[in-house]
Amino acid sequence: MSRVAQEFLDLYGYPPEGVWAAPGRVNLIGEHTDYNDGFALPFALPHRTEVAVARRADATLGFHSADVPSGVVALDLAALDPAHPPRGRDGWAAYPAGVVWALVDAGFPVGGVDLHVRSDLPTGAGLSSSAALEVATALALAELHELPLTRPEVAALARRAENAYVGVPCGVMDQLASACATDGHALRLDTRSLEQRHIPFDCAVAGLRLLVVDTRVKHDLADGTYAERRATCHRAAHSLGLPALRDLPYEDLDRALAGLADPSTRGRVRHVVTENARVLRVEELLRAGRLRETGPPLTEGHASLRDDYEVSCPELDLAVATANSAGAYGSRMTGGGFGGSALTLIDADAEAEVTRAVTEAFARAGFTPPRVTRAVPSAGMSRVL
């Protein structure tokens, strides 16, 4: 019996019906483009969230996390209300509760369940721990109730849970990467059509390595800053007569910017349009096997997120600058921003040097020591027991 299954048995007094898992993700390039109908190039991580689940005979939802010492969060399925999701120390339960609510709201016959969570994904690190929990829960409930859901449909339900129940107006990239990614590939997404292309991405063969630098600066995308940027983008698209900023051609960017009076709006628009172009550029380089040449677009993307989108922070900027000075081909923040993690592309034999340089730079700046790990493109959601 797996650890999470044994913990379920110890907690609830009976065994789970199964264990399901979904990974976090790193976004190689394409940040804040998904809610603008744009392009992104994420891949799944080997770090995963596991959920042990069993159905109940009543309408009670029992949620427990190995990482939250607050006991079982008990909710009434019939009383789930997006206006009143769990808050405070029980706030994590809003994610699985939102999935249950989204399934019921879509007309699926879902009943009460007991659920126990264990994850090796750090929360607030910009690695989509929330999407992993949502996707793992959605997969578990879909299989337990024999619901005919495809992987993209599981992702869409998970996103609806986060948008409508948790209250974070995210795009669908995180959930799609967690649900649909494959080993050794990046997932090129068109977030308008939901078209997916699996692009070979094997750093080891090229003698390269991707590192994730978790700054340990926590971010909370439900605090309004994320929603403000999304709203600004949508207003800008409307003022330009476009369905979304994805529809603004790169060649027309300067002309469009000249018609926008607000400097911050111009920055938001410039980032989205240039970031979409960077995604397509990096895709071409990966297909051609020119992995080292993807470094400069990563660094360009970080500068755009820092200066135009204004979602970086001193720790992320220091991680990127230090890694690049220590020999990285390119680095950038990954995730929604305001904290979280940076991604850096290096030669495999430079791992120790780059890690040491970043760690020492953080110490000199008086920052919390970063956590540096390898990022290996991995498979998406699955049943593990």
Stockholm file with secondary structure:
# STOCKHOLM 1.0

chainA/1-385         MSRVAQEFLDLYGYPPEGVWAAPGRVNLIGEHTDYNDGFALPFALPHRTEVAVARRADATLGFHSADVPSGVVALDLAALDPAHPPRGRDGWAAYPAGVVWALVDAGFPVGGVDLHVRSDLPTGAGLSSSAALEVATALALAELHELPLTRPEVAALARRAENAYVGVPCGVMDQLASACATDGHALRLDTRSLEQRHIPFDCAVAGLRLLVVDTRVKHDLADGTYAERRATCHRAAHSLGLPALRDLPYEDLDRALAGLADPSTRGRVRHVVTENARVLRVEELLRAGRLRETGPPLTEGHASLRDDYEVSCPELDLAVATANSAGAYGSRMTGGGFGGSALTLIDADAEAEVTRAVTEAFARAGFTPPRVTRAVPSAGMSRVL
#=GR chainA/1-385 SS CCHHHHHHHHHHSSCCSEEEEEEEEEESSCCSCGGGTCEECEEEEEEEEEEEEEECSSSEEEEEETTCCSCCEEEEGGGCCTTSCCCGGGGGGHHHHHHHHHHHHTTCCCCCEEEEEEECSCTTSSSCHHHHHHHHHHHHHHHHTTCCCCHHHHHHHHHHIIIIIICCCCCSHHHHHHHHCCTTEEEEEETTTCCEEEEECCTTTTTEEEEEEECCCCCCGGGSHHHHHHHHHHHHHHHTTCSSGGGSCGGGHHHHHHTCCCHHHHHHHHHHHHHHHHHHHHHHHHHTTCGGGGHHHHHHHHHHHHHTSCCCCHHHHHHHHHHHHTTCSEEEEESSSSSSEEEEEEEGGGHHHHHHHHHHHHHHHTCCCCEEEECCCBCCCEECC
#=GC SS_cons         CCHHHHHHHHHHSSCCSEEEEEEEEEESSCCSCGGGTCEECEEEEEEEEEEEEEECSSSEEEEEETTCCSCCEEEEGGGCCTTSCCCGGGGGGHHHHHHHHHHHHTTCCCCCEEEEEEECSCTTSSSCHHHHHHHHHHHHHHHHTTCCCCHHHHHHHHHHIIIIIICCCCCSHHHHHHHHCCTTEEEEEETTTCCEEEEECCTTTTTEEEEEEECCCCCCGGGSHHHHHHHHHHHHHHHTTCSSGGGSCGGGHHHHHHTCCCHHHHHHHHHHHHHHHHHHHHHHHHHTTCGGGGHHHHHHHHHHHHHTSCCCCHHHHHHHHHHHHTTCSEEEEESSSSSSEEEEEEEGGGHHHHHHHHHHHHHHHTCCCCEEEECCCBCCCEECC
//
